Amino acid sequence: MSGEAAFIATLRGLASHPAARGLADDCAVLEVGGETLILTHDMMVEGVHWLAGQDPADVAWKLLATNLSDLAAKGAEPIGVLLGYSLAADNARFAEGLGEALAHFGVALFGGDTVRNPGAQTVGLTALGRATCHPVPSRSGARTGDSVWITGPVGAAMLGFEALSAGIAAGTEAYRRPVPRLAEGRALAPLVTAMMDVSDGLLLDAARMAQASGVCLSLDPARIPLPASLPPGRAREALRWGDDYELLFTLPPGIKPPCPAHCIGAVLPREEVPLLLGGSPPEGPLGYEHC
């Protein structure tokens, strides 16, 4: 178990409120006065989640988009956000990008906090949404016999990161300014048995869904969509790289998605491993973990 996973396992002993869902999901689901609220919080660190010297407006966009992607996986309608921000050299440019993203996605800024720290810049966002269907989808509902789907290709963010690192602007949009699948999430929520966004790599997130559901996800590598620009031989990296923010979901037999999506596998009974790729357990790291 990684250091990150071990720490989260420790926190589960503290997260006893039903809204926390045992910390087995990306969001909290809180019932308040007849309304179901969806809450999530994501952080980003310079040099880890964005390149040093990258446009702060892009950092602001990505910070909002990654949090909204968690809401999308719950079929939620975004309401507003709280910002946690460590001051940097170009705060005005960050604010400009945040305003652009808030307007684009129709989300309000409710408040937050600012600090100054001497190390790498760290930013965080708490997003609040409203459930659009009940029950609210989780990672843990996949059942044997379901089909496994994804809304779009994986690997575009990896290629965008590499281009940006090389000083090339073209083809970097998927990395700099991802687009959360909010409309798709709302359309899918009443139908799926399980759903989550792909942020840490398709294989790692699929394994997490399988573990939460107590099943095995069997993926067909030939059916997993990849960018047309992906060089031959790099599919293995694309399945593990992350930052794609597509929706990974399972559907009962005979149900088809109401939005564009790709069927990439099936849900099997859980045996020794939670994930199969081409009929065998994938080798090596499955995706990105902090430690």
VMD Tcl script that draws the C-alpha trace (Angstrom):
set ca {
  {0.00 0.00 0.00}
  {1.36 3.43 -0.98}
  {1.88 6.21 1.56}
  {-1.09 8.10 0.11}
  {-3.36 5.05 0.31}
  {-2.21 4.29 3.85}
  {-2.97 7.84 5.00}
  {-6.44 7.74 3.45}
  {-7.04 4.39 5.16}
  {-6.17 6.05 8.48}
  {-8.56 8.93 7.77}
  {-11.41 6.50 7.18}
  {-11.44 5.91 10.92}
  {-12.28 9.60 11.39}
  {-14.79 9.96 8.53}
  {-17.77 8.37 10.24}
  {-20.47 10.69 8.88}
  {-22.63 9.03 6.18}
  {-21.91 11.92 3.82}
  {-18.26 10.85 3.63}
  {-19.19 7.54 1.98}
  {-16.35 5.91 3.88}
  {-13.86 7.98 1.83}
  {-14.37 5.42 -0.94}
  {-15.56 8.08 -3.39}
  {-14.36 11.40 -4.83}
  {-17.18 13.44 -3.29}
  {-19.19 13.77 -0.12}
  {-22.97 13.44 -0.48}
  {-24.79 15.50 2.15}
  {-28.52 15.62 2.79}
  {-29.57 19.10 3.99}
  {-33.18 20.22 4.33}
  {-34.53 18.02 1.57}
  {-31.66 18.91 -0.80}
  {-28.79 16.59 -1.71}
  {-25.52 18.50 -1.89}
  {-22.33 17.17 -3.50}
  {-19.02 18.45 -2.11}
  {-15.47 17.88 -3.33}
  {-12.01 19.35 -2.79}
  {-8.92 19.09 -4.98}
  {-5.44 20.60 -4.62}
  {-2.72 21.31 -7.17}
  {1.01 21.94 -6.64}
  {3.45 23.75 -8.93}
  {5.86 21.31 -10.51}
  {3.48 18.41 -9.92}
  {0.17 19.42 -11.49}
  {1.45 22.23 -13.68}
  {4.79 23.28 -15.12}
  {6.86 26.01 -13.49}
  {6.35 29.16 -15.51}
  {3.04 28.01 -16.99}
  {0.35 30.65 -17.61}
  {-1.45 31.20 -14.26}
  {-4.74 31.60 -16.15}
  {-4.42 28.01 -17.32}
  {-3.68 26.90 -13.75}
  {-6.89 28.57 -12.55}
  {-8.92 26.95 -15.32}
  {-7.52 23.51 -14.57}
  {-8.11 23.89 -10.84}
  {-11.78 24.62 -11.41}
  {-12.17 21.98 -14.13}
  {-10.69 19.15 -12.07}
  {-13.09 19.85 -9.21}
  {-16.07 20.13 -11.56}
  {-15.05 16.78 -13.06}
  {-15.64 15.16 -9.66}
  {-19.12 16.71 -9.62}
  {-19.71 15.44 -13.17}
  {-19.06 11.89 -11.97}
  {-21.97 12.32 -9.56}
  {-24.29 13.78 -12.20}
  {-24.32 16.98 -10.16}
  {-25.15 20.53 -11.17}
  {-22.35 22.87 -9.99}
  {-23.37 25.74 -7.69}
  {-20.23 27.45 -6.41}
  {-16.68 27.15 -5.14}
  {-14.33 28.22 -2.34}
  {-10.73 29.01 -3.29}
  {-7.57 28.30 -1.30}
  {-4.69 30.25 -2.86}
  {-1.02 30.80 -2.03}
  {0.08 34.16 -3.43}
  {2.53 34.14 -6.34}
  {4.21 36.46 -8.83}
  {1.19 36.99 -11.09}
  {-1.96 36.85 -8.98}
  {-3.86 39.07 -11.41}
  {-3.39 36.63 -14.27}
  {-4.63 33.74 -12.08}
  {-7.73 35.79 -11.17}
  {-8.31 36.55 -14.85}
  {-8.22 32.86 -15.74}
  {-10.44 31.94 -12.81}
  {-13.02 34.51 -13.87}
  {-12.97 33.13 -17.40}
  {-13.48 29.58 -16.16}
  {-16.24 30.52 -13.70}
  {-18.12 32.32 -16.47}
  {-17.62 29.48 -18.94}
  {-19.03 26.84 -16.58}
  {-21.63 29.08 -14.95}
  {-20.24 28.69 -11.42}
  {-20.12 31.24 -8.57}
  {-17.15 32.07 -6.37}
  {-18.35 32.04 -2.74}
  {-15.08 32.93 -0.97}
  {-11.99 31.18 0.36}
  {-8.60 32.04 1.83}
  {-5.19 33.33 0.74}
  {-1.74 32.67 2.23}
  {1.89 33.22 1.35}
  {4.36 30.35 1.53}
  {8.06 30.19 0.64}
  {7.97 26.95 -1.33}
  {6.20 25.76 -4.47}
  {2.84 27.40 -5.02}
  {-0.13 25.35 -3.85}
  {-3.76 26.04 -4.77}
  {-6.95 24.28 -3.73}
  {-10.65 24.48 -4.47}
  {-13.79 23.20 -2.77}
  {-16.70 22.77 -5.16}
  {-20.36 22.50 -4.19}
  {-23.01 20.97 -6.42}
  {-26.62 19.86 -6.35}
  {-27.62 16.25 -7.10}
  {-29.81 15.82 -10.17}
  {-30.85 12.22 -9.54}
  {-31.15 9.67 -6.75}
  {-29.38 7.57 -5.80}
  {-26.25 9.62 -6.47}
  {-23.76 7.48 -8.46}
  {-20.72 6.11 -6.64}
  {-17.65 4.05 -7.46}
  {-19.06 1.08 -5.61}
  {-22.09 -0.02 -7.62}
  {-20.56 -2.04 -10.47}
  {-22.05 -5.54 -10.69}
  {-21.11 -8.76 -12.47}
  {-22.53 -8.72 -15.99}
  {-22.35 -4.93 -16.39}
  {-20.50 -3.39 -19.33}
  {-17.65 -0.91 -18.83}
  {-17.61 2.40 -20.74}
  {-15.60 5.59 -21.11}
  {-16.75 8.90 -22.60}
  {-13.60 9.64 -24.62}
  {-9.94 8.93 -25.34}
  {-7.09 8.77 -22.83}
  {-3.61 10.06 -23.55}
  {-4.32 13.55 -24.93}
  {-3.21 15.24 -21.69}
  {0.05 13.27 -21.75}
  {0.80 14.48 -25.27}
  {-0.16 18.03 -24.30}
  {2.19 17.96 -21.32}
  {5.06 16.75 -23.49}
  {4.41 19.43 -26.11}
  {4.20 22.18 -23.51}
  {7.40 20.93 -21.85}
  {9.10 21.23 -25.24}
  {7.86 24.80 -25.71}
  {5.25 23.85 -28.31}
  {1.84 25.52 -27.92}
  {-0.12 23.43 -30.42}
  {-1.92 20.37 -29.10}
  {-1.68 21.32 -25.42}
  {-5.32 22.18 -24.72}
  {-6.21 18.85 -23.11}
  {-3.46 19.32 -20.54}
  {-3.82 23.06 -19.95}
  {-7.59 23.43 -20.03}
  {-9.46 20.12 -19.58}
  {-13.24 20.15 -19.99}
  {-15.27 18.29 -17.34}
  {-18.04 16.08 -18.74}
  {-20.85 17.79 -16.83}
  {-23.65 17.30 -19.36}
  {-22.63 13.68 -19.94}
  {-22.56 13.04 -16.19}
  {-26.09 14.36 -15.73}
  {-27.36 12.27 -18.64}
  {-25.65 9.12 -17.41}
  {-26.36 9.41 -13.68}
  {-29.87 7.84 -13.73}
  {-28.58 4.80 -15.68}
  {-25.13 3.88 -14.39}
  {-24.36 1.36 -11.69}
  {-20.99 3.05 -10.95}
  {-19.20 6.14 -12.26}
  {-16.02 8.14 -11.61}
  {-13.75 10.47 -13.55}
  {-10.37 9.41 -14.91}
  {-7.78 11.63 -13.23}
  {-4.92 9.35 -12.13}
  {-4.80 6.99 -15.10}
  {-7.45 4.73 -16.61}
  {-5.97 1.52 -15.20}
  {-5.56 2.84 -11.66}
  {-9.02 4.40 -11.59}
  {-10.59 1.25 -13.05}
  {-8.88 -0.79 -10.32}
  {-10.23 1.61 -7.70}
  {-13.76 1.22 -9.05}
  {-13.39 -2.55 -9.04}
  {-12.07 -2.59 -5.47}
  {-14.86 -0.32 -4.23}
  {-17.45 -2.53 -5.96}
  {-15.97 -5.88 -4.95}
  {-15.68 -7.03 -8.58}
  {-13.11 -7.40 -11.36}
  {-13.08 -5.03 -14.33}
  {-11.86 -6.75 -17.50}
  {-10.75 -4.20 -20.11}
  {-10.11 -4.86 -23.80}
  {-7.08 -2.76 -24.85}
  {-8.16 -2.84 -28.49}
  {-11.42 -1.04 -27.60}
  {-9.96 1.71 -25.41}
  {-10.05 4.99 -27.39}
  {-6.73 6.80 -27.87}
  {-5.87 10.13 -29.55}
  {-5.29 9.88 -33.29}
  {-1.99 11.68 -32.74}
  {-0.66 9.12 -30.25}
  {2.54 7.56 -31.67}
  {2.50 3.77 -32.16}
  {3.70 1.85 -29.16}
  {2.67 4.43 -26.56}
  {-0.73 3.00 -25.61}
  {0.66 1.53 -22.39}
  {1.71 4.99 -21.22}
  {-1.59 6.56 -22.24}
  {-3.57 4.09 -20.11}
  {-1.54 5.04 -17.03}
  {-0.73 8.73 -17.41}
  {-3.93 10.39 -16.18}
  {-5.26 13.98 -16.33}
  {-7.83 12.95 -18.94}
  {-11.03 13.73 -16.96}
  {-13.22 11.45 -19.04}
  {-15.98 9.55 -17.24}
  {-15.52 5.84 -16.55}
  {-18.82 4.08 -15.87}
  {-20.65 0.77 -15.84}
  {-24.10 0.00 -17.23}
  {-26.48 -2.93 -16.64}
  {-26.94 -5.49 -19.45}
  {-28.94 -4.13 -22.37}
  {-28.58 -0.45 -21.41}
  {-26.86 1.91 -23.83}
  {-25.45 5.33 -22.89}
  {-27.45 8.44 -23.89}
  {-24.25 10.25 -24.93}
  {-21.18 9.39 -27.04}
  {-19.11 6.73 -25.26}
  {-16.99 3.65 -25.91}
  {-17.61 0.18 -24.48}
  {-14.19 -1.00 -23.27}
  {-14.89 -4.10 -21.21}
  {-17.04 -6.07 -18.83}
  {-17.53 -6.58 -15.10}
  {-16.59 -10.06 -13.86}
  {-16.88 -11.70 -10.45}
  {-14.05 -10.73 -8.12}
  {-11.39 -13.40 -7.80}
  {-7.71 -12.72 -7.09}
  {-7.24 -9.37 -8.87}
  {-9.49 -6.33 -9.39}
  {-8.34 -5.57 -12.94}
  {-7.59 -7.46 -16.14}
  {-6.20 -5.94 -19.34}
  {-6.47 -8.21 -22.35}
  {-7.25 -11.11 -20.04}
  {-4.20 -10.70 -17.75}
  {-3.36 -8.50 -14.77}
  {-1.50 -5.42 -16.05}
  {2.18 -5.24 -15.08}
  {3.89 -2.35 -13.32}
  {2.36 0.83 -11.87}
  {-1.25 1.38 -12.88}
  {-1.23 5.18 -12.70}
  {-0.20 8.22 -10.73}
  {0.02 8.14 -6.93}
  {1.62 10.85 -4.80}
  {3.74 8.42 -2.77}
}
mol new
graphics top color blue
foreach p $ca { graphics top sphere $p radius 0.5 }
foreach p [lrange $ca 0 end-1] q [lrange $ca 1 end] { graphics top cylinder $p $q radius 0.2 }
display resetview
